């Protein structure tokens, strides 16, 4: 399956595992709230179990140290202008 867009999340590698998971879920929730058009439809699996809708595109999660994160932030800002 091909997607026109993807979501990229960059998380600092020096965080504890529970903090990384917390940050990833916090950022994904923020994306969903800010861009409701990225949310798909509710769905049902083959056995009839119903599920709520999810973000309907890939989320790529990367790790970076403080310096790499700073460079990535500036790169994104530069591309946005």
GROMACS elastic network, one bead per residue, 0.5 to 0.9 nm:
[ bonds ]
;  ai    aj funct       b0    kb
    2     5     6  0.89793   500
    3     6     6  0.69065   500
    3    57     6  0.67350   500
    3    58     6  0.77962   500
    4    57     6  0.87372   500
    5    57     6  0.71086   500
    5    58     6  0.80221   500
    6    57     6  0.59287   500
    6    58     6  0.52582   500
    6    59     6  0.61181   500
    6    60     6  0.73520   500
    7    28     6  0.89371   500
    7    31     6  0.87277   500
    7    57     6  0.72874   500
    7    58     6  0.62041   500
    7    60     6  0.60581   500
    7    61     6  0.84369   500
    8    58     6  0.84709   500
    8    59     6  0.57866   500
    8    61     6  0.59170   500
    8    62     6  0.74072   500
    9    24     6  0.72445   500
    9    27     6  0.75548   500
    9    28     6  0.82651   500
    9    59     6  0.72249   500
    9    60     6  0.61724   500
    9    62     6  0.61283   500
    9    63     6  0.84934   500
   10    24     6  0.85349   500
   10    60     6  0.84444   500
   10    61     6  0.58586   500
   10    63     6  0.55564   500
   10    64     6  0.66126   500
   10    69     6  0.72537   500
   10    72     6  0.85939   500
   11    14     6  0.88860   500
   11    15     6  0.83194   500
   11    20     6  0.66004   500
   11    23     6  0.72966   500
   11    24     6  0.73942   500
   11    61     6  0.73606   500
   11    62     6  0.62195   500
   11    64     6  0.61355   500
   11    65     6  0.82314   500
   11    69     6  0.79229   500
   12    15     6  0.61070   500
   12    20     6  0.75414   500
   12    62     6  0.85582   500
   12    63     6  0.56267   500
   12    65     6  0.52839   500
   12    66     6  0.65402   500
   12    68     6  0.88874   500
   12    69     6  0.71674   500
   13    16     6  0.82038   500
   13    20     6  0.79556   500
   13    62     6  0.89589   500
   13    63     6  0.53245   500
   13    64     6  0.54168   500
   13    65     6  0.54748   500
   13    66     6  0.82599   500
   14    20     6  0.89880   500
   14    64     6  0.83729   500
   14    65     6  0.66699   500
   14    66     6  0.83253   500
   15    18     6  0.80721   500
   15    19     6  0.58654   500
   15    20     6  0.60603   500
   16    19     6  0.51727   500
   16    20     6  0.63511   500
   16    21     6  0.88401   500
   17    20     6  0.51203   500
   17    21     6  0.63526   500
   17    22     6  0.86045   500
   18    21     6  0.51879   500
   18    22     6  0.61258   500
   18    23     6  0.86618   500
   19    23     6  0.60801   500
   19    24     6  0.85411   500
   20    23     6  0.51517   500
   20    24     6  0.61338   500
   20    25     6  0.86582   500
   21    24     6  0.51249   500
   21    25     6  0.62013   500
   21    26     6  0.84661   500
   22    25     6  0.53382   500
   22    26     6  0.60160   500
   22    27     6  0.85886   500
   23    26     6  0.50104   500
   23    27     6  0.60342   500
   23    28     6  0.84801   500
   24    27     6  0.52961   500
   24    28     6  0.61107   500
   24    29     6  0.85615   500
   24    61     6  0.79359   500
   25    28     6  0.50979   500
   25    29     6  0.60599   500
   25    30     6  0.85438   500
   26    29     6  0.52056   500
   26    30     6  0.62518   500
   26    31     6  0.87716   500
   27    31     6  0.62015   500
   27    32     6  0.86294   500
   28    31     6  0.50870   500
   28    32     6  0.62233   500
   28    33     6  0.86543   500
   28    55     6  0.85415   500
   28    59     6  0.84243   500
   29    32     6  0.50725   500
   29    33     6  0.61591   500
   29    34     6  0.85574   500
   30    33     6  0.50990   500
   30    34     6  0.60078   500
   30    35     6  0.83985   500
   31    34     6  0.51247   500
   31    35     6  0.58254   500
   31    36     6  0.80409   500
   31    38     6  0.84558   500
   31    55     6  0.89394   500
   32    35     6  0.53324   500
   32    36     6  0.55017   500
   32    37     6  0.82192   500
   32    38     6  0.67842   500
   32    39     6  0.67096   500
   32    54     6  0.87112   500
   32    55     6  0.69020   500
   33    36     6  0.58103   500
   34    37     6  0.89111   500
   35    38     6  0.58283   500
   35    39     6  0.78839   500
   36    39     6  0.55894   500
   36    40     6  0.89774   500
   36    55     6  0.88237   500
   37    40     6  0.78128   500
   37    55     6  0.89745   500
   38    54     6  0.85041   500
   38    55     6  0.56459   500
   38    56     6  0.59032   500
   38    57     6  0.72418   500
   39    53     6  0.64560   500
   39    54     6  0.56089   500
   39    56     6  0.55485   500
   39    57     6  0.84746   500
   40    43     6  0.87489   500
   40    53     6  0.53727   500
   40    54     6  0.57005   500
   40    55     6  0.59076   500
   40    57     6  0.86851   500
   41    52     6  0.75695   500
   41    54     6  0.74466   500
   41    56     6  0.83960   500
   42    50     6  0.74469   500
   42    51     6  0.58513   500
   42    54     6  0.76655   500
   43    49     6  0.84886   500
   43    50     6  0.58766   500
   43    51     6  0.53527   500
   43    52     6  0.65925   500
   43    53     6  0.66609   500
   44    47     6  0.78847   500
   44    48     6  0.56809   500
   44    49     6  0.54454   500
   44    51     6  0.59479   500
   44    52     6  0.87916   500
   45    48     6  0.54029   500
   45    49     6  0.55245   500
   45    50     6  0.66836   500
   45    51     6  0.80139   500
   46    49     6  0.74757   500
   51    54     6  0.87633   500
   53    56     6  0.82038   500
   54    57     6  0.87783   500
   55    58     6  0.79350   500
   55    59     6  0.84805   500
   63    68     6  0.89936   500
   63    69     6  0.85170   500
   64    67     6  0.77934   500
   64    68     6  0.54408   500
   64    69     6  0.55829   500
   64    72     6  0.89577   500
   65    68     6  0.53459   500
   65    69     6  0.60619   500
   65    70     6  0.86433   500
   66    69     6  0.51611   500
   66    70     6  0.62389   500
   66    71     6  0.88007   500
   67    70     6  0.51174   500
   67    71     6  0.63411   500
   67    72     6  0.86672   500
   68    71     6  0.51138   500
   68    72     6  0.61199   500
   68    73     6  0.85950   500
   69    72     6  0.50298   500
   69    73     6  0.61323   500
   69    74     6  0.87264   500
   70    73     6  0.51463   500
   70    74     6  0.64185   500
   70    75     6  0.86865   500
   71    74     6  0.52345   500
   71    75     6  0.61536   500
   71    76     6  0.87017   500
   72    76     6  0.61819   500
   72    77     6  0.86129   500
   73    76     6  0.52238   500
   73    77     6  0.62478   500
   73    78     6  0.86227   500
   74    77     6  0.50468   500
   74    78     6  0.60400   500
   74    79     6  0.86067   500
   75    78     6  0.51070   500
   75    79     6  0.62447   500
   75    80     6  0.86674   500
   76    79     6  0.51624   500
   76    80     6  0.61859   500
   76    81     6  0.89385   500
   77    80     6  0.51137   500
   77    81     6  0.66271   500
   78    81     6  0.55570   500
